[in-house]
Amino acid sequence: MSDARTETVSVVERTHAVAAEGSVIAAYFLDSTAAFALGEDAIVLAAPEGEPRRVAVHGGAILSTAADAARVVTGGDDGEVRATDAKGETRTLATDAKRRWIDHVALGPDNAIAWSAGKTAFVQGKELRQFEAPSTVGGLAFVPKGFRLAIAHYNGATLWFPNAAAAEPERLEWKGSHLGVTVSADARFLVTTMQEPMLHGWRLADRQHMRMSGYAARVTSLSWSVGGRWLATSGATQIILWPFHAKEGPMGRQPRLLSPSEHRVEVVACHPRQEVVAAGYSDGMVLLTRIEDGAEILAKKPGGAPVTALAWSSDGRLLAFGTDAGEAGIVNLA
């Protein structure tokens, strides 16, 4: 199969190129301003038109990122958690007392933030709380309903209630190394990425296990479609989408496979308003694919370094992409 996709509708000409000048590890939108987090010490802020601005954020590598509508929160190997807004103003939210690396960050309700250093997970809400995980924290995610934090670690995940000191953390057990975690918008399902090329999940109502396998490589990117009907994933030479609209989730169901290629999908990002998923491939290509029928639009031609970051604006009219070699851009789909 050729990845040229010469007959595919293209919006490549609508791209505003951004000189990131560094490996892009994540991308977000703060209103119409794209924020490209670099693996070094900086964030590059860029509007759909105009010159980008480089903002120094950390005194070393950026190891973890998260964002909401107003800020990008980053964790660095300098032991700091910092927030940067669309104006480029940066402030320190927390500093690890031992100056340990900030491996993961997550954002929750009412401006709450979570971060981890080694085996310790922290939550800063009205008060600062901390939790010692059974092993090094592999990933963090706030549960959409209530005030709970999902923590991935070796041999499973833990649901922690930071504001309920008397409540015992809930353990979800499955052998192996769990390196990331996500929770569905309706808080019915929790899914972890693993060191092996597979996902593991739990239906939280009854702790029913869900195994999702068939990948060629470890899954490093997950994205829920609008309404949480599908979970799009990387890790194969096509987009793999697991169905979560039934009561049982993906149990006993086959995934939907879209946009096959000769090259592996590295990152996925679902459209905020439509059942469309953007996928970045290892050959530098970016495709937009409609989930219902697999119709494709080419957003970035193949060629160059692997795509490492994708992000939609909140209205779905802008798509930002970044690559391992520092190529970046904003595609205007309006």
N, C-alpha and C positions, 0 to 999 in steps of 0.2 A: 504494500500500500504506500502511495506517495503522500507526503505531508504538504505538498505544494498547495493543494486544495484550490486549483485554478478556477473552478466553477463556483466556489463559495462566495457569498456576498461579503464585501469587505468594508470596514469603516477605518482602515488603517490611515487614510488620508486626513482623518479628523483628529489625529494625535498631536498634542503639544509636547514636544520633547523636553525632558528635564535632565540637566547634567547633575546627577547625584554625586559623582566622583567618589564612589565608595560602594562596597557591596551592600545591597539593600536587603535587610532581614525582615522588614515589615512595612506595611503601608496602611494609612488611615485617612479619613477625611474629617476635618474640622470645618463644618459648613462646606464652602466650596474650595477651601484650601486643602491641598493634599499634603500629607506629612509622611516623608520617607525616613524611616529609622535605619541608620547605617550600622554595620557591625563594629565600626570604630567607636567614636565618642560623640557623634553628632546626629541631628535631625535636619533634613532638608525640607523647607516649607515652600510650596509652589502653588500659585493660582493657575487656573486654566490658561491664562495669558500672563506674560510678564516674566521677570527674572527670578530664579529661585533664591532663597536665603538659607544659608547654612548656619545652624545654631549649635554651638558647643554645649553639650548636656552633661557628659560624664568625664571623669579624669582617666578613662580607659575604655574598654569594650562595653557595648550595650549587650546584655545577655538576655533580657526579657522585655516584653512590651505588652501594653493593653491600651485601650482608648475608649472614651465616650464622646459625646457631642462637643465637649468643650476642651478636652485635654488629651494629650498622649502621656501615659505614665510609663516610665522605663526603670529597669533595674540594671545596675552596672557592676563590673568587677571591682569598683571602688567602694562597694558596700553601701551605696546610696540608692534611694528610691526618689525619683524626680518627676515633676509634672511640667509639661510644656504646652502653652496655648498657641492659638493661631497667630498671635502677634510676635511669637518667638520669646515670650517671657517665660523663664524657667525658675522653678522653686523646689527646694528640697522638702519632701514629705516625710522621710524617715532615713535614719542612718543606723546601720547595724553596729551594735556596740563592739563587736569583734572585727569589724570591717570585712566580714565574710562576703562572698559573692552573692548577689541577689539573683537567684536562679529563675524565679517565676514571679509574675505579678498578675493580679486580677482586679476588676472593678465591680463593685456591688451597688446596692440601693443606697440612696441618701448620701452619695459621695464616699461611701466606704471603700477602702482599698485593702487588698491582701497581698502579701508577698512571702517568699520563703528564702531561707538561707540554710543549706544543709538539711537537717531533719526537722527544723523548726519552722512552723507556719505562723504568721502574724496577721491579725486583722485590726485595722484602725477604723473604728466607727465612732461612737460617742466616747469610748474608752479603748485603750490598747489591750488586746488579748493575744495570747500565744498558745500554741499547741505543739507538743512533741510527737511527731509521726513515728511509726514503727521503724522507718528507714528514711533515706534521703527522699525528699518530696520530688515527685516526677511531674506534677502538674496541679494547677489550682483552677477552680471555677465556682462562682457563686450560683447557688440554686435559685432559679427565677422567682419562686414563691417562698415567702418567709425570709429569715436571715440565717442561712446555712452555707457552709463552705464545703465543697467537695475537694478532697485531697487525694491525688493518686500517689501510690508508693509501691514498694515491692510487695507482692502477694495480695494486691487488691487496692481498695480505695476506702476512705473514711469520710463520713458525713459529720461535720462538727458544727455545733451550735455555739458560736462565740459569746452570745449574750445570756446563755443559760448555763451557768457554772455547775448546776446540779445535774444537768442532763448528760448522760453517758454518750460519748460519740458512737455512731453506728458504723460497724465494720461490714464491708462488702468484700468477701474473700474470693480470690482466684489466684492460683499459683502463677508466678512469673513476674517480670518487671513491667510495671505500668508507667508509661512515660508522658501521658497527657490525659486530660479529662474534659468532657463536655456534658452538659445536661440539657435535655429538650426544653423548649419554652413552656410547655405545660407541666414541667417537673415530674413527668411520669417515667422517664428513662435516663439512666446515666451510662455513658459510654467512655471507655478508656482506650487509648492507643497503647500498643505493647512493643517490647523490644523485638518480638517475632513479627512477621508480616501478617498481622491480624488485628482485629478489634475484639474487645470483650465488653459486654453490656449487662445491665441489670434492670429489670422492671421493678421500680422502687416499691410498688404496692405489696408485692409478695416475694421480692428478691429472686425472681425467676432469672436464670442465666440466659445470655444471648451470645453466641459465638459467631463472628463474622470474619470469614477467611477468604482465601483465593487470591491474595495479593502477591506480586512479584517482589516487592520491597516493603520496608517498614512504612507505615502510614504516618505522615508528619503533618498533614493538613486536613482539617474537617470544617464543614460549613453546613448549617441547617438552612433548608429552603424556607421561603416565606410561609408562615403558619406551621412550620415544623413537620411538614409532610414527608420530607426526604432528608437524609443525611448524606451529603456529597463528600467524597474522600479522594485523596491522592493514593499513590502507591502502586499503580498499574499503568498499562499503556492505553488506558481509556478511563473515562470518568465512571466511578462506581458509586451508585446511589442506593442506599438502603431504605426500604419503605417503613415509615413510622406512623402512618395514618390509621392503621388498624389497632385494635385493643392489644394484640400480642406483639406489636412492633414488627420487626423483621423475622421473628421466629416462624419457621416453616415457609418462608417466602424467598423468592429469588431477587437479587438486586437488579436494578436497571443499569444497563451498560451503554454509555454514550460516547461519541466522538473518539473512536479508536484511532491509534496512531502507531508509528514505528518507535515513538519515543515516549518516555514515562511522564505521567502527570505529576508535577511537583507541588502545585498549590491550587486550591479551589476557593471560590468565593461566590456565594449565592446572592442573587439580586434581592434587594430589600422589599420589592413590591410585586414582582412577577416570578413565576416558576422558571427562572433562567439561571444557569450557573456559568461562571467564568472559570476557565481552567488554563493554567500556565504549564507549559511542557519543558522538558529538559533540553530541547533544541531551540528554545527561545520563543516558541509560538504561543499566542494567546487566542483562545476560541471562546465565543459566547454560544451556549447551546440551550435550546428550549427543551425542558424536561419532557413535555408531553409527546413531542414527535421527533426530537433529535435534530431539528433544524439548526444550522450553524451560521455564525457570522464571524469572520476573521477580524480580530482586533489588533493583532501584531503578527507580522510575518515570521516564519521560522528563520533561524540563523542567529548565531551568537550564543551567549551564556544561558544557562537555565534560568527560567523565571522563578523568582523566590518570594514575590509579594504581589498580592492583588487586593484591591479595596474598591467598594462602591460608595458613592456619595449617598446621603440619606434618601434623596429623591430618585436615585437610580439613573440619573442622567450623565454622570461622570464615572469613569473607571480609571483607576490608577494602577500602574504595574511597575515593577522593578526587577532587576536581574542581579545575579551574583557578580557580574562585572561592572555594575554601576550604571547600566542603561536604564532609564526610567522615562515615564511619560504619562500623560493624562488624555484619555480618549473622551471626546465630547459626543455623546449619543443623542443629544436633544434634537 
